[in-house]
C-alpha cells in the first residue's frame, strides 16, 4: 500500500506531464494555425506601416504647420492651411476639373464592350488580346508628347483634319471642355485596354453551360449579355470601377504634360487636384499647404470609393435579380 | 558620323575608367600617399594640386551648359571636364546632367536640407531667389581671386544679405531683337540689321508703334511672338517690380508701374501678338511659318530658333533692345556647404567659370559668358552666326550685356507673382477674359500668395 502510494505519484505525474506535454503541443499547433497567417502577412503590413501609414500620419502633422521642408522645421498654425485651401478658387476649380476628367465611366463602358467582343471566337485570339494592352505599355509621358502635337491649337493634326470637313478649329488649350476631351482621350487610350483584359478574364471564367441553357431557352445575345455576363463579372467589375475611379481622381501625368508650363492652363482650365497639390508643394515650396490638399484629396477619394462601392453593388445586383 | 562619335565617347569613358582605376590602385597600394613624402614628390612635380589626395567630385547641371562632350549629340570642340581632370590628375569628376532646369530644381530642394547633392550644383536664374533664402546652406565662395570676374548683376544675384557670394556665374542672357528680314520687307519696313536697330531704338512705346506699322503693312500678321515673352522683357527693367527690397513684402499691386506696363502691353498685344504660348507646339511652328516677325532673344534663343526653323533663311539679329537692356536666363555654380569636398569643389567651380573656360563653353554650346574679361576674348567677340545671316553675335551680345541694368530685385515671391501676371496675359491672349477681368483674377491670385 505504502509502495503503491509511493509509486502512484510518479505515474500520476507522468500522466500529468504527458497531458501537459500534449496540451503544450496542441497549444503550439493551435497557435501555429492561428498566428502563422498573421506572421506571413506581417511583412506587407510592416512595409505598409512604414511607407503608407507613417507618411499619411506625417502628412497630417505637416498639414497643421507652416512647414519648411529644407530646414525640416515648422511652426504650428492649426487649421490655417485647410482654411486657405478651402477658400482658394483654384482648389474648387481643380476639383471641378478632376471630376470632369473622371473619364472612367465611358472608359469602362467601352472596356466592357471590347472585352465582350474579345470573348467571342476570334481568329488569332492572342494577337487581339495583347493588342489591347499595347497602349498600356507605352510611357504616359510619351503618350502625352504625341497627343499634345496632335492637339495643338493652330497647327495640330486634328484641327487640320477638322478644317478639311469645314469645321472651325477647336481651341484645345483654351476651352475648358475641349481640353478635358483631349486629356480624357489620352487617359482612355492608355487604360481602356488594360481594363478590358481584366474584364475579359472574368468573362472567361463564366460557365459556358449558362449561355447554352439560356440560348436553348431562347435568350438573345443582348439578353445573355445583360442577364448572364454582367451579373457574373460583378466582383471584377466592382474592382475595376473602384481602381479606375481612384486612378481618375489621382490623374496627373497627362494634364501636367498637356502644355509646357504644367500649370493646368492660364485660367486653370485643366488643373487637377493632384497638379494643384504638386504645384503648391514643389512650385511654391509650401509643403504645409500641399499636405492639407493631400489630406482633403484623400478624404474625397475615400468618400467617393465607398459611394462607388455601394452604388455599383446595387446597380449590378438589381440587374441580376431582374434577369433570373 | 554617329559611329565615330560613339567610339570617341566610348574611348573617353574607357580612358576615364582606366584613369580612375589607376588612381584607385595608387591610393590602395601605398598605405597612405599623403604620409609618404617620396610618393608625393614623384607624383606631383608641376602643380601643387597633383600631390593632393585623390578626390572624387560630382557636378550636376541641366540643359547644355557646354561643359562636357556627354551633353550633346554634336561633338563639342572642347571637353572642359576632361581638361580639368588632365590638369588635376588627383581629381575624378562624375558629370550628371538633368534634361531640364525644373528637374534640377526639384532635386536641388529635395536634397538641400538632408544632404546628397552633388559637390557642385548648377542653379538657374529662375529659382535663384528661392535658393538665396537658404544661402546659409551653401558654401561662401567669395575669394579675392574671383572678385570682379562677373558683370555686376550676375555677381549681385548670388550675393546674400550678409555679403556671402554663394554662386559663380556661368552664362547669362543679354537680350537683342531677332527678326525676319523678308517679313519686315514685305510689310514695307527697313530690313537690314542696322536699319532695324535704328528703327527699334527707343522705348517700348516706340517698339509697339513699329509693331502697329508692321501689322498695318503686313495685312494683319502678328509682330511679336507672345505677350509673356515681351512681358519678361519689360518687367525685368523695373527696379523693384513685385516686392519691396527692404521689407520683402509684395508690392506688385500697389506698384503703378506694373499695372501701367500691363495696360500698355495688353493694348498692343491684341493685334501685335501671335497669341501663342511660349514653347507651345504652335509657337515652335510659328518660328518657320511666319506667324510672327520678331522675338526678344538672348543668345541661347538663337539655338532654339535655328533648331526649329532649319530651312528658314531670313532670321536676323538686330543690335538693339527696347528701353535699354534686358536679361533672360543665366546660371550659377553653387557648392552645398555639407558636401564632402567643399574645398576641391570650389576650385572646380572657380576654374569652370573662369573667362577662358566660359569662352570655350560658348564655342561649344553658345552659352554666353557672364565674365567681363570674356567680352574682350576674340573667341567670344569674333563669334559669327552663319544661320543668322552671319550676324556678328559676339559683338552684338557683348554690347547688349553691358546695357543690362544691375539686378532688378527678385525676392522670395517673385516667380509666383510673375506666374500670376503671366497667366493674366495668357488669358487675354487666348480670349478667355478681357484685360480688366483678367487683371482682377491676377489680383486675387497675388493676394492669395503668402
Interface residues (C-beta under 8 A of the other chain):
Chain A: X69 X70 X71 X72 X84 X88 X89 X90 X148 X149 X152 X153 X154 X155 X156 X171 X173 X174 X259 X260 X261 X263 X266 X267 X282 X283 X284 X285
Chain B: X106 X109 X112 X113 X114 X130 X134 X137 X276 X277 X278 X279 X280 X281 X282 X285 X286 X289 X291 X416 X419 X422 X423 X424 X425 X426 X427 X430 X431 X432 X433 X441 X444 X445 X448 X449
